[in-house]
Amino acid sequence: MIQFQSVLGSLKSYEAGKPIELIAREFGIDPNQIIKLGSNENPFGCAQPVIEAVQKAASKMSYYPDDSYSELKTALASKFDLTPDRIIPGNGSDQVLDFACRCVLGPGDSILINRITFAMYKIYALQCGAKVHSTETVLHDLNAFSDLAKSIRPKIIFLCTPSNPIGDALSKLDVYDFLRQIPSNTLVVIDAAYMEFGKKRIRTHSFPPRKSLIFSRTFFIREPFRKPMGSEE
């Protein structure tokens, strides 16, 4: 019999937002009367240029796509004033955060997260056999993060701003000061998937030079893809 990792038996499945069609059937509601806000989706549908681009690309679906994403990365690099080798497109930013955990974490390693935050950080870390440490405060307290980081020496620190699901946001000055306190052998992941919803907007250029940093953005609200940015390393 195949022996699976023992940690898998203790993991809880991530509960994603239910589709509108499922809610409609479950409660007998007209789908047109349902407004879904819980999954970071665009309720207005795809923009017409996106639909046209997908239709155009459909004629080439018999071929493998460019797995280097060179055209996409070049366009994004130009938009955000970065070099293409600092951009990693993913099938949702979740995928690249999963990659980061698999590349960095091993049994006995640790991550540091906020007490209430996006559930996948914990799930990805546990799948790698890592330990999960969290702050005691509901809102992000970077002083608490810094103090805990000194004692537990995490391999990865996850900051979610604006926070999912709490909604608190960190200022670029606070994040800048925090990054200066964290050793370079700790990967800091700033998950800014909901940045467009907050007034405190931070950019990669707001931070001190740091190789061990991933800045994750989502374009699912306004554009049809997600990607994180980091150093070329």
N, C-alpha and C positions, 0 to 999 in steps of 0.2 A: 504494500500500500504506500502511496506517495505521502511523505511527511511534509506538510505545509508549515510555514513559519507559525510558531505558537501565538505570536502577537496578533495574527489575523483574526483569531477567534474572539478577541476582546474589542476589536474595532467596531464602532457603530457606523452604519452607512450614512453618508451625507444626504440629508433630505433637501433635495432641490425644490424650487418653486413648481407647483403643479401647473400643467398647461390649462389654458382657458377652457378647452374642450372637455377636459376631465372634470373641472369644477362645474361646468354647465350640466353634465350628465349626473354628477353626484348630488347636486342640489336642485336639479330641475329648473335651471335659470337659462334665459335666453343669452347665448354667448355675446351678443351685441350689447348687453347690459352690464357686462363684466369689465372692469378696469383693473388691469394687473400691474402692480407697482413693485413687486418684491423680487424681481429677477434681473434688474438692470437691463431691461429690454426697451426698445423703441416702440411705443404704442402707435406711432404714425406710419409704421411700415418702412420699407426700403425706399431710398431716394431713386428717382427714375434713372439717373446715370448709373447707379449700382445695378439695377435690373438689366439695363442695356449691356453693361459690361459682362454680367454673368451669362446672358444670352449669347453674346459674342464668343465667350470662352467655351461655351458648351460644344461648339463645333470641333474643339480640340480635345475633347474628353477621352478620346481613344489613346492619347499619349500620356506618358508620365509627365507631371509638372516639373518645373525647375526647382529641385529640392534645395538649392542655395538661396532662393528668394532674392536673387541679385537685383532684379528690377524694382521690387517692393522696397528692399533695404536702401537702395540708392535714392528712391523718392523720399522715404522717411528721413534719411540722413540729411537730405537737402532741406526738408521742412523744419527739422529740429537742430540744424547746424551741428551735426555729428558726423563721424565717419561710419560707413556701412558696417564695419567689423564690430561696432559697439551695439548693434541691434540684433535681437534674436526674436523673430516672429514665432508665434505659437498658436496652436488650436485652442484659443482661450489662454489668458495669462496663467491659468491654473497649470497648464501643461509645462510651461517653462519653470514655474515654481516647483513643480514635482521634479523636473530635471535637476534643479539646483540642489534639492535635498538629496537626491540620489548620488550626485557628484561629490557632495561635501560630507554628508553624514554617514556614520557607521554605528554599529552596536556600542553603546556606552557614551556616545557623544550627546550633546545637549543643544536644545534651542531655547530661546527666550521670546515669549509672546505676551501680549496684554491679557488681563484676566478674561475679558470678553472680547472676542475678535472673530475673524473669519475662520470657520471650522477646519478648512483644508490644511492650514499650517500644521496643526496637531496631527492630523491623519497622515500626511506625507512623512512627517518625522517619525511617527511610530512605525510606519511601514519599513523604515530604514533601521529600526532597532534603537532609535535615539530616545533620550529622555526629554520630557517637555516641562519647562519651568515657566511660571507666569507671575506677573505682578499681582498685588492684592487690590489695586485700585480699579474702579470701573473705567474711568477715563485714562487716557495715556498720560503717564507721569514719567517723563524722561529721566528725572533724578532717580526714581525707583529703578528704572531700566539700567541706568549706569551703575548703581550700587550693586544690583544683582549680577550684572555682567562681570564685575570684579571678583565676585565670589564663586560663581558657577562656571565662568569662562565658556560661554556657549560658542558653538561653531557657527550658528546662524541666529541673528536677531531679526524678527519680523515687526515692522511698524506699518500699521494700516491707517492711512490718512487721506480723506476723511474715513473714520472708522466704520467698518461693517461688522455689527449692525448698530452701533451706538451713535455714530455721527459726529463725534468730536474730531477736530482737525488740528494739526500741528503747524506752527508757523515755520517759515524757512529759516529764520534766525535760530529758533530752538533746535531744529534738526541739524543745522550747521554746527552749532556748539556741541551737540550730542555726538556727531560723527568724529569730531576732534578728540573725544574722550575714549573712543572705542579702538582697540588695537587692530592693526591691519590684517591680522590673521583671523579675524571674525568677519564673516560675510553679513552685511546689513542689507536687508531687503525692504525697500519702501514700496508698499502696495498702494498706488494712487488711482485705483480703478474708478473711484467715485469723485475724482478731483473736480470735474465740471460742476458738481452739485454744491461745492463749498466756496466760500469767499477767500479762504487761505489757500492759494494755489502756489505750489512749489515746482521748480524746474530743475533739471539736472545741473544747469549752470549755477544754481544756488549753492552748490555743495563744494567743499574743498576737494582737491584732487585725491581720488581714492580708487584703487583698483578693486577692492573687495566690496563692491556696491552694485546692487541691482535695483533699478528704478522701473517699476511695473506700471504700465498705462493700459487703459482699455479704450477702444474706439467703438465699442458695441452700441453706445447710445447714438453717436453721430456718424460713425463710419463703420464698415463691416469687418473689422479685424481687431485683434489685440496683439500687443507686443510689449516686452520689457526692454530696457536699455541698461547697459553697464559698460565696464571697461572692455577693451578688446581681449583681455585675458579671461 
